Amino acid sequence: MDLIIRNAHIVGERGLKDIGVEKGKIAKIGKIAGKARDVIDAKGMLVSPAFIDPHIHLDKCMIGDEIRPNVSGTLQEAIEIIWEKKRKYTVADVVRRAAKVIELAALNGTTKMRTHTDVDTIGGLTPVKGLLAARKKFKNIMDIQVIAFPQEGILRDPGTEELMRKAMELGADLVGGMPHHERPYSEARPHIDICFEIAKEFDADIDMHVDETDDPNSRSLEYLAEKTIKEGYQGRVTAGHTCALAAYPDDYAREVIRKVKLADINMITNPVTNLVIQGRGDKQPIRRGITRVKELLAAGVNVTFGQDCVNDAFYPFGKADMLEVANISAHAAQLTTPEEIETVFKMMTTNAARTLGVLDDYGIAVGKRADLVITDAASPKDAIRRQPDRRWVVKDGKILAENISRKTLKK
């Protein structure tokens, strides 16, 4: 064996077991005799598949200390603040800032990310080139999917459609979108149509920002679901944020959720950002800014959550720690029963793997890729509650990181 993890409390199972790894794959689970090149004694700690962040903006991360503050705290001001910075981006700058977050995420137990990367006439293709370079540079510690994301719109930013195709030719993995940002709003549907045209040209999946607004009249999600079914793209489309879904009348929301389920659209909520961005114009009661997580889950929709932002114009905090995001998501969506807490843990593991299309080679079973995290916790609830050390992080069967914090109370 290349690696044996002894006395592992495998998430979702009872008792302690050993996990044997050979050639980057899980080779055996149970009682394992013999030696290995590396041995970890988990001592009953929680062992799970490594965490996945399905929604982050690595090209924007860590610019918060280099730009003017977002005084209004709104989404629109954040977009405008970034314009000046984006014009000055270099590939090296994007790689430098992304590196900080990629390394931090790896230390926190994440080995897979999907990043939205701006494509527009302001920054051109520099953000995409930077993230493609970062993906190559850090391939041994992080698997990264790159989305060509039209932050400024497509129709309202002439030239972006051509840049989107060039981004895909360079090596971007998915086609992004932001239909609700078009002006006039009637161009939201043509925006979605263009995204599908590009995706079909490159046989690529789609991952869009959809209705990230408090406005209940922002209704591009329904058309996205209808278009997904029409184009036969079921299971290949992801919708992020969908804040307006929470503002819809209940009967319309139920109908949209029904169509989302029929279209097999993956849904991603991003509470850490939307809790502080949305509802800025409200007096009490202030809207929470997150989508209808419980109702989507109840309808059988695949739902997960992402870090979204780390120290940028949209969100001043963040440490690329999916257990922190899980804790905040559980609060925001009121997922606090024992069963719901288990679901929250799945949202950043198996649900996220389904979103990224990697579920076939993900999990703790013989033959699966050995991407694992050993958390100093007794259960998923304990892990989400305390956010303790990720004592060991394993990627492709090799020990990627080891963490230990020593806290001593002197009496």
C-alpha positions in Angstrom: 0.0 0.0 0.0 1.1 3.6 -0.6 -1.0 5.0 2.2 -3.0 3.5 5.1 -5.4 5.6 7.2 -6.1 3.6 10.3 -8.9 4.0 12.8 -11.0 6.2 10.5 -14.5 7.2 11.3 -15.9 7.3 7.8 -18.7 9.8 7.4 -22.1 8.1 7.3 -20.7 4.9 8.8 -20.4 3.3 12.2 -17.3 1.9 13.8 -13.7 2.5 12.9 -12.1 1.2 9.7 -8.8 1.3 7.9 -8.6 2.8 4.4 -5.8 1.6 2.1 -4.7 3.5 -0.9 -2.7 2.4 -4.0 -1.8 4.4 -7.1 -4.0 7.3 -6.1 -7.1 5.1 -5.6 -8.9 3.6 -2.6 -7.8 -0.1 -2.7 -9.3 -1.5 0.4 -11.6 -0.5 3.3 -11.7 -2.6 6.5 -9.1 -4.1 8.7 -5.7 -3.8 6.8 -2.6 -5.7 7.9 0.9 -4.9 6.8 2.8 -1.7 6.1 2.6 1.2 3.8 4.9 4.0 2.6 2.8 6.5 4.7 0.5 5.7 7.6 -2.0 8.0 9.3 -3.6 7.1 12.6 -6.9 9.0 12.5 -7.7 8.0 16.1 -11.4 8.0 15.4 -11.5 11.4 13.6 -14.0 12.0 10.9 -12.9 11.0 7.4 -14.8 12.3 4.4 -14.3 12.9 0.8 -12.3 16.2 0.3 -14.4 19.3 0.2 -15.5 21.0 -3.1 -16.1 24.7 -3.7 -18.4 24.9 -6.7 -18.6 28.7 -6.9 -15.8 31.1 -6.4 -14.2 34.1 -8.3 -10.5 33.5 -8.1 -9.7 36.3 -10.5 -11.2 38.8 -8.1 -10.0 37.3 -4.8 -7.8 39.4 -2.5 -8.3 42.8 -4.2 -10.1 44.1 -1.3 -7.1 45.9 0.2 -6.1 47.4 -3.2 -9.4 49.1 -4.2 -11.6 51.8 -2.8 -14.3 50.6 -0.3 -17.8 49.6 -1.4 -19.6 52.4 0.5 -23.1 51.3 -0.4 -22.3 47.6 -0.1 -24.4 46.9 -3.2 -23.7 44.5 -6.1 -23.7 47.3 -8.6 -21.2 49.5 -6.8 -19.0 46.4 -6.4 -19.0 45.8 -10.1 -18.2 49.4 -10.8 -15.3 49.5 -8.3 -13.7 46.5 -10.0 -13.6 48.2 -13.4 -10.6 50.3 -12.6 -8.7 47.4 -11.1 -9.7 45.1 -13.9 -8.2 47.4 -16.6 -4.8 47.0 -14.8 -4.9 43.2 -14.4 -1.9 41.2 -15.6 -1.6 37.4 -15.8 1.0 37.4 -13.1 -1.3 39.5 -10.8 -4.2 37.1 -11.3 -2.0 34.1 -10.6 -0.5 35.7 -7.5 -3.8 36.5 -5.9 -5.4 33.2 -6.9 -2.5 31.3 -5.4 -3.2 32.7 -1.9 -6.8 31.4 -2.0 -6.0 28.1 -3.7 -3.3 27.2 -1.1 -5.6 28.3 1.8 -8.5 26.2 0.4 -6.2 23.2 0.2 -5.1 23.6 3.8 -8.8 23.8 4.7 -9.6 20.5 3.0 -10.8 21.5 -0.4 -9.2 19.8 -3.5 -11.7 20.9 -6.2 -12.9 24.3 -7.3 -15.1 25.8 -10.0 -14.2 29.4 -10.7 -16.1 32.1 -12.5 -13.6 34.2 -14.5 -14.5 37.5 -16.0 -14.6 37.8 -19.8 -15.5 41.3 -21.0 -14.1 44.3 -23.0 -12.7 45.8 -19.8 -10.2 43.1 -18.8 -10.3 41.2 -22.1 -9.0 37.7 -21.7 -6.4 38.5 -19.1 -8.4 37.0 -16.2 -9.0 33.7 -18.1 -5.3 33.5 -19.1 -4.4 34.1 -15.5 -6.7 31.4 -14.1 -5.6 28.9 -16.8 -2.0 29.6 -15.8 -3.0 29.1 -12.1 -4.8 25.9 -12.9 -1.7 24.5 -14.5 0.7 25.7 -11.8 -1.4 24.3 -8.9 -2.7 21.1 -10.6 -1.0 19.0 -7.9 -3.0 20.6 -5.1 -6.2 21.7 -6.7 -8.5 20.5 -9.5 -9.9 23.7 -11.1 -12.7 24.1 -13.6 -12.7 27.6 -15.3 -15.9 29.3 -16.4 -15.9 32.0 -19.0 -18.1 34.5 -17.2 -19.6 37.7 -18.8 -19.7 39.8 -15.7 -20.7 42.9 -17.7 -23.3 41.2 -19.8 -23.1 40.1 -23.4 -25.4 42.3 -25.4 -24.8 45.4 -23.3 -21.0 44.9 -23.7 -20.5 44.5 -27.5 -17.5 42.3 -28.2 -18.0 40.0 -25.3 -19.6 37.3 -27.3 -16.5 37.0 -29.5 -14.3 37.0 -26.4 -16.4 34.2 -24.8 -15.6 32.0 -27.8 -11.9 32.9 -27.6 -11.9 32.0 -23.9 -13.4 28.6 -24.7 -10.7 28.1 -27.4 -8.0 29.0 -24.9 -9.2 26.2 -22.6 -12.0 27.5 -20.4 -14.2 24.5 -19.3 -17.7 26.0 -19.0 -19.8 28.8 -20.5 -21.0 31.3 -17.9 -23.8 33.9 -18.0 -25.5 36.7 -16.2 -28.7 37.3 -18.0 -30.5 39.5 -15.5 -27.7 42.1 -15.8 -28.6 42.9 -19.4 -30.2 46.3 -20.1 -33.0 46.4 -21.2 -34.1 43.4 -19.2 -35.8 42.0 -22.4 -32.3 41.0 -23.6 -32.0 38.5 -20.7 -33.5 35.7 -22.9 -31.2 36.5 -25.9 -28.3 36.4 -23.5 -29.3 32.9 -22.4 -29.7 31.8 -26.1 -26.2 33.0 -26.9 -24.7 31.1 -24.0 -26.4 27.9 -25.2 -25.1 28.5 -28.7 -21.5 28.8 -27.5 -21.9 25.9 -25.1 -23.2 23.6 -27.9 -20.3 24.7 -30.2 -17.8 23.6 -27.7 -19.8 20.7 -26.2 -19.5 22.5 -22.8 -21.6 22.7 -19.7 -23.2 25.9 -18.5 -22.9 27.6 -15.2 -24.7 31.0 -14.8 -25.3 33.7 -12.3 -29.1 33.9 -12.4 -31.4 36.6 -10.9 -28.9 37.8 -8.3 -31.2 40.6 -7.3 -34.0 41.4 -4.8 -36.4 42.2 -7.7 -39.2 39.7 -7.9 -39.7 40.7 -11.6 -36.3 39.3 -12.5 -37.5 36.0 -13.9 -34.7 34.5 -16.1 -34.5 31.3 -14.1 -37.8 30.0 -15.6 -36.6 30.6 -19.1 -33.2 29.0 -18.4 -35.1 25.8 -17.2 -37.3 25.9 -20.3 -34.3 26.4 -22.6 -32.3 23.6 -20.9 -35.1 21.1 -21.6 -35.6 22.4 -25.2 -31.8 22.0 -26.0 -31.6 18.6 -24.2 -29.1 20.0 -21.7 -30.6 18.4 -18.6 -28.0 17.8 -16.0 -25.5 20.1 -17.7 -26.6 23.4 -16.4 -26.0 25.1 -13.1 -27.7 28.3 -11.7 -26.0 30.3 -9.0 -27.4 32.8 -6.5 -31.1 32.9 -7.8 -31.9 35.4 -5.0 -35.1 36.6 -6.7 -36.6 33.2 -6.4 -37.0 34.0 -2.7 -39.0 37.1 -3.6 -41.4 35.5 -6.1 -45.0 34.8 -5.0 -45.2 31.3 -3.6 -47.3 29.9 -6.4 -44.9 31.2 -9.1 -41.9 30.0 -7.1 -43.4 26.5 -6.9 -43.8 26.4 -10.7 -40.3 27.6 -11.3 -38.9 25.0 -8.9 -40.9 22.3 -10.7 -39.3 23.3 -14.0 -35.8 23.5 -12.4 -36.3 19.9 -11.3 -37.5 18.8 -14.7 -34.5 20.4 -16.3 -32.2 18.8 -13.7 -30.5 22.1 -13.1 -27.9 22.2 -10.3 -28.5 25.1 -7.9 -25.9 27.0 -5.9 -26.6 29.4 -3.1 -23.9 31.8 -1.9 -25.1 33.1 1.5 -21.8 34.5 2.7 -22.0 37.2 -0.1 -25.7 37.5 -0.6 -26.5 38.0 3.1 -24.4 41.2 3.0 -25.1 42.3 -0.7 -28.9 41.9 -1.0 -31.5 43.9 0.9 -29.4 47.0 1.1 -32.3 49.2 0.3 -34.7 47.6 2.7 -36.0 48.9 6.0 -37.1 46.3 8.5 -37.8 43.5 7.8 -34.6 43.2 5.6 -34.7 40.4 3.1 -32.1 37.6 3.7 -30.8 37.5 0.1 -30.6 33.8 -0.4 -32.7 31.5 -2.5 -35.3 29.0 -1.4 -32.9 26.3 -0.3 -35.3 24.2 1.7 -38.0 24.1 -1.0 -35.4 23.2 -3.6 -34.1 20.4 -1.5 -37.6 19.2 -0.8 -38.3 19.1 -4.5 -35.3 16.8 -5.1 -33.1 19.5 -6.7 -29.4 19.1 -6.3 -28.3 22.1 -4.2 -24.9 23.2 -2.9 -23.1 26.3 -1.8 -19.9 28.2 -2.5 -17.4 30.6 -1.0 -18.1 33.0 -3.9 -15.8 35.8 -2.8 -12.7 36.3 -0.7 -11.7 39.9 0.3 -13.0 41.7 -2.8 -15.4 44.5 -3.6 -18.4 42.3 -3.0 -17.4 40.7 0.3 -14.7 41.9 2.7 -14.3 38.6 4.5 -13.8 34.9 3.6 -11.0 32.4 4.2 -11.7 29.7 1.6 -13.0 27.4 4.3 -16.0 25.3 3.3 -16.8 24.4 6.9 -17.2 28.1 7.6 -19.4 28.5 4.5 -21.4 25.4 5.7 -21.9 27.0 9.1 -23.1 30.3 7.6 -25.3 28.4 5.0 -26.9 26.4 7.8 -27.8 29.6 9.7 -29.1 31.4 6.6 -31.2 28.6 5.3 -32.2 27.5 8.8 -30.9 23.9 8.2 -30.6 22.9 11.8 -32.4 19.6 12.4 -30.2 16.5 12.6 -31.2 15.4 9.1 -30.7 18.9 7.7 -27.2 19.2 9.2 -26.3 15.9 7.5 -27.6 17.5 4.3 -25.4 20.6 4.7 -22.3 18.4 4.9 -23.4 16.6 1.7 -23.9 19.9 0.0 -20.2 20.6 0.0 -19.2 17.0 -0.8 -21.4 14.6 -2.8 -23.9 17.3 -4.0 -21.0 19.5 -5.1 -19.4 16.6 -6.9 -22.6 16.0 -8.8 -22.6 19.7 -9.8 -19.0 19.5 -11.1 -19.7 16.2 -12.9 -17.1 14.2 -11.0 -19.4 12.1 -8.8 -18.4 8.8 -10.6 -14.8 9.1 -9.2 -15.7 10.7 -5.9 -16.4 9.4 -2.4 -15.1 6.8 0.0 -15.4 3.4 -1.8 -13.0 0.9 -3.4 -11.9 2.2 -6.8 -12.6 5.8 -6.1 -10.0 8.5 -6.3 -8.3 9.0 -2.9 -9.1 12.7 -2.3 -9.9 12.7 1.5 -9.9 15.0 4.5 -9.5 13.9 8.1 -11.2 16.4 10.3 -10.6 16.5 14.1 -14.3 16.1 14.7 -16.7 13.3 15.9 -19.5 14.0 13.3 -20.6 16.3 10.5 -22.4 18.4 13.1 -19.3 18.6 15.3 -17.3 19.6 12.2 -19.7 22.3 11.1 -20.2 23.6 14.7 -16.5 23.9 15.7 -14.7 24.1 12.3 -11.7 22.3 13.8 -8.4 21.4 12.2 -8.4 19.5 9.0 -5.6 17.3 10.5 -4.7 15.8 7.2 -5.7 16.5 3.6 -5.0 13.7 1.0 -5.1 14.3 -2.8 -4.6 11.5 -5.3 -3.5 9.3 -2.5 -0.7 11.6 -1.3 -0.7 13.6 1.9 -1.2 17.2 0.7 -1.4 19.0 4.0 -1.2 18.5 7.8 -2.6 21.0 10.3 -2.5 21.1 14.1 -3.4 24.0 16.4 -2.3 24.0 20.0 -4.5 25.8 22.4 -3.5 25.9 26.1 -5.5 27.5 28.8 -3.2 28.6 31.6 -4.8 28.7 35.0 
